[in-house]
Amino acid sequence: MRRIGKAVIAFVVAACMLVGFPVRVQAQVEVNAPSAILLEGSTGTVIYEKNADERRSPASITKIMTLLLTFEKIEEGKIALTDTVVTSTYASSMGGSQVFLAAGEEQSLETMIKCIAVSSGNDASVAVAEHISGTEEAFVALMNEKAAELGMENTRFEDCCGLSNSDEHYTTARDVAIMSRELITKYPEIYDYSKIWMEDIIHVTKQGEIPFTLSSTNKLLKQYPYATGLKTGSTDKAKYCFAGTANKDGMDMIAVIMGAEDYKSRFSEAESLLSYGFSVCDIYEDSHPEQLIPLMVVNGKQEFVKLKFGNAFRYVETGGQDLSQMEKELVLPQEVQAPIKAGDIAGEMVYRLGDRVIGSSAIYFAEDVELATYKDYLLKVLDYLLL
């Protein structure tokens, strides 16, 4: 019976290929680590999860939040890559993974980011936290505020680098994926640092200039051709953790492994997840090339209002359905009532695949339209009479 089954499957696959039907072979994936998740980066679609909401010690993948806040403050103009960051005595005293910054040593913020992203420097993390907030404690408060803002419901930070062994410093695979996605989608420049394998920096101290080689803790950069980052972590309490990112054919994947038993398995299992994701996912993207016809305005100072799309619509298909069969429906009213405010939602584009509505994309008013006054109506009448 087994031979007959295989023969039938082979025949069906061959027949489908001959007549042009799409065939998807979905590989299976197994993860031994106690907690893991895989998601597609642009949409946040979860492809695989295992105990993804189990609270665990994160070790140095804590630094993903430190990096996220650093890039956020750069975007806000509160700090700059050219800033000089001074290492305090406290920051220089950090144990664990470090880049051996001396008390009083000055480095640019960009160099400090490299120290964090490449070599997982605990000393650099604290120095940057102090540069942004004055104290590590104040920076950790920002970390927890950001976690709450992102909906990381099972996360609490007690330090900015992950050295803490406290039971009150915890996160989950899902929450790590959430902050990783926020980092890579809002600040893709992180890849300029997370993809570095080795780079030299110069320690400038009272003893003179001393070269130091930053070496990446992310061994997947050498093992997996699509790897782009992101952060490793390990302590006796957390065991071996990894948030790995990869890009293939324009698609970003995020794999999180927490609590792996050994150094190598966190990478091999992350690679398996990433490869699985690329093998089962198709992306549909609509960049909205259509020209939207202005809507008629009732009781407005102008008769029509312009419309605009928001961001491109993206959808991830993991079930093998043919995305070329996607149907779109424009849903807009025939007219709208003034006053109108630019940026408010006017309608939506609805997407259907077969008999399923799989998502929608908002359509916005592109301009303000004020409510017409008696004077405006009088001017319209005069314009009509003078035609």
N, C-alpha and C positions, 0 to 999 in steps of 0.2 A: 504493500500500500504506500509506503514511503517513497519508493521509486516512482510510482504512478503519480503521486502528488507533485513531486519535483518536475516530472515531465510535463504535467499539465501547466504548472506555473511558467516553465520555460516557454511552452507553446504560446501562452497568453501574452507574455512579455514580448516575444518575437512578433506576434501578430499585431500588437499595439504599435510597435516600432514601425512595422510595414505600412500601417494605415495612418500613421502620424499622430496617434494619441500620446499625450505626455505620460512618461513613466517615471515615478520617483521611487528609488530604493532607499528606505529609511533605515539607517544604521541604528543599533541599540547602544546605549551607553550605561555604564555602571560606575558608581562612585563609592569608594570605601570610607572616605572621610565622613564624620558624623553629621556634617552640615555643609550644604552646597546649594548654589543657584546658578542658572545661566539665563541671561536675557539679551535681547537685541537692543542695541544702544539707542537708536534714533526714536523708537516707539516705546521702549520699556517693556515690550512683550516678553513674558516669562516663558521659556522654552522647556526648562527642567528645574526641578527643585527637590531638595531633600532636607527636611527639618530646617527650612529656611528661616523660621521665626524662633528658633531656639537660641536663647541668650548665651553668648560665649565671650570669653576674653579675646580681644582682637589683636593684642600685641601691636606691632608697628604699622598695621594697616590703619590704625588710628590716624596716621599722618596724612591719609587721603583728605580728611577734614581740615587738617592744618594747611595743606596745599590749596584746597578749595577756598578757604577764607583768605589766604594770601593773594590769590588771583582776583578774588572779589574786591579786596581793598585796593589792588592796583587799578582795576576797572573804575572804581569810585574816585580815583585820583588822590587817595589818602597816602599812598606809598608809591614808590617807583622802583623799577629794576635796578636803577643806578644808585639807589639809596645806600648809604654806608651803614652796615649793621655791626654794632659793637657787641662782642661776646662778654657777658657778665661772668663773674666768678661762679655763680650758681649754674649758669648754662654750661660752663666748661667742666663742671663736676659730674655731668651726666655719665652714667656707666652704660653698659650694653653696647649696641652698635653706635659708633661715633666716628667723627672725622678729625678728632684731636685738636679742636679749637682751643687756643690758649685764652686765659682771662685777659680782657683788654684788646684781643685781636679784632681787627677790622676787616670785613669782607663786604663786597657788594651784595645786595639782596639777590641778584641773579645767581651769584656763586652759591649763596646759602640755599637757594631752591635746588640747585644741582646736588648739593650735599645731602638734601633730604630725599629727593626723587631718585638719585642714583645709588648712594651709599647708605641711605636710611639713617642719617646722622641724628642721634638724639640731641646732641649739643647744638647742632644747627637749628633743629626744630624749636627748642626752647629760646634760642637767641632771636629767631624770627617772631615767635609769640610775644616776647618782651618788646621787640621793636614795634609791633603793631599795637599792643594793648598796655604796655608798661610792665605788666607782670604776667606770669604764666596763668595764675589764678583767674585774672580778668579775661585772658584769651580763652580759657576753658569755658568760661561763662558764655562767650560768643559761640563756641563750638556747640554747646548744648542748645542755645537759641536757634542756631542754624539747623540742627538735627530736628528740632520740633517743627520748624518752618517747612522742612522737606518731608514731614510725615514719617520720620524715623521713630516709630512708636516704641521700639524696644532697644533704645540706645541711651547710654549715659556715659559721659566722659569725665575722667578725673585728672588727666594730664594731656599734653599735646603731642606726646610721642609714643605712648603705649607701654611704657616701662612698668606701670602700675600693676600690682598683683591683687589689688582690691577686688572684692566681689561686686563692688559698686561701679566698676569700670567695665562696661559690657556693650555689646552690639550683637547683631545677627547677620547672617549671610544676606538676607534681603535688604537690610538697612545699609550694609556695605555696598551692595549693588546700586542702591539709590544714590548714595553720595558719589560713587564712582561715575555713574551716568551723568550726574549734575556737573561733575568736573570736566569730563571729556566732551560733553555737548556744549557747555557754555564757554569753556576755555580750552579749545583744542590745542592751543600752544603748549599745553602740558606735555604733548608728545615730543616737543623739542628737547625736553629733559628726560622723560621716562624712557626714551629710545636710546639714550646714551649707554654704551657698554663700558667704555673707559674714558676718562678725561683727567688731565692734570690740573690741579689748582696750586696756588702758592701761599703757604702760611707766611705772613709777615709779622714777626714778633720782635721783641727786644734782642733776641738771639740772632736775628737776621732773616733772610728769606729761605724757606725750606719747601721744596717741591713735595707734593703729596698726590698720589694717584687715586682718584675716585673709581671704584669698581662696582658695577651693578650687582645688586643682590638678586635680580630677576634673571635667572638662568634660561628662562624661556626665550629670551631675546636671541640666544644662540641656537636653541633647539627647534624653534617653530618659526617658519618664514613669515608668518602673518602677525607675529607678536608686536604690540605697540607699547605695552606697559603692563601693570601699573604699580603695584606695591606688594612687597612681601612683609611677613611678620612672624616672629617666633619667640616664645618664652616657655618656661617649664609649665606654666599654667595654661597658656593658650595653645601649646604645641605648635604645629606648623600651619600657617595661614597664608593665603595668597589671593589677591584680587588681580586677575589677569585680563588684559584687553587685547583685542586683535582686530585687524581690518582686512577684508578680502572682497574684491569686486565691489567696493564702495559700501560694504555692509560692516557695521561695528558690532562685535560681540563682547560681552562682559561675563566672565566666569569667576565665581567666588568659591574658594575652598577654605573651610575653617576646621581646625582641630585635627589635621592629618597627623598620622603617627610618625612620619619620617620626612626628612628634607626633600627627597626626590619625588615622593608620591604626590605632594601638593602640585608640582609642576606637571607631572604626567597626567594626573586626573584633570587638571585645568585644561591641558592640551586636548584631552579626549572630549571634554565638554565643548570647547571652542570648535573643534572639527565637526562634532555632532551638529552644533548649531548651524554652521555653514552648509552642512549636507542636507538639512531638512527645511531650511528657510528660503522663501522667495519674498522679494520686496516689491510692492506696488507703490509707485510714487506719482503723484499728480502735482505738477508745478504750476497749475492753473494758467495755461496759455490763453484761455478764452477772454474775450473782451466783454465786460459786463455792461449792459445797456442801462443808462440812468433810469431811476424810478420817478414816477410822477409824484409831485408833492401837493398836498391839499393845504390851503390856507398858509402857504409859505411865501416869503419874499421873492423866491425864485420857483419856477415851475417844475424843475427837475433836480435831483440830487445824484451825484456820482457815487459809485460803489467800488469796493476793492476787496480782493481776497486777502486772507492772512497768510500764514506760513504754508508751505507745501504740505499736502496730505500724504502720509505714508502708512502702509499697512503691511504686516508680516503674515504670510500664509505658511502654516506648518503642516497642513493636511493634504497637500498635493493638488488642490484645486487650481484650474487654469486661470491665471490672473488676467489673461487677455479677454476673458469674458466679463470683466468688471463693467458695470453699468453706472452711469451718473445721472442724477436728477437735480435740476436747479429749483430750489424752493424759495420763492420770493413773493411778497404781496404785489398786487397790481398798482397800489398807490400807498403812500405813507402820509401821516399827519405831521405838520410842523408844530412845534419846533423840533429840529433834529440836531443831534450832537455827533460830530465826527468821532469815529471809533466805536460807536454803539453798534450792536448787531442788527443787521437788516434782514438776514435770512441765512441759508446754508446750502451747500452742495452735499447731497446724500449719495452714498456709495453702496451698491448692492452687488453681491456675488451669489448668483443663483437666486434662491428665495430668502437669502439672509441680508439684512442691513448690517454692514460691517463697520460703518463709521460715517462721520460727516465732517465738513470743513466750514467754518463760519465765514460769512460774507459781511463786511462792515461798511458803514457810511464813510465816505472819503472826505466829507466836508460838512460844515455847519450850515443849517438853514434856519433863519429866524422866522418867527411868526409874523405874518403880514399885518400891518396896521391900516387904519383908514386912509392915511396918506398914500400907502403903497397901492391900495385898490384904486384910488383916484388917479394915480399916475398910470396905472394899467389901462384905465378907461380912456384917458387922454391919448395914450399911445395908440389904442385901437381906433379912436376917432380920426387921428391924424394920418392913418395909413392910406 
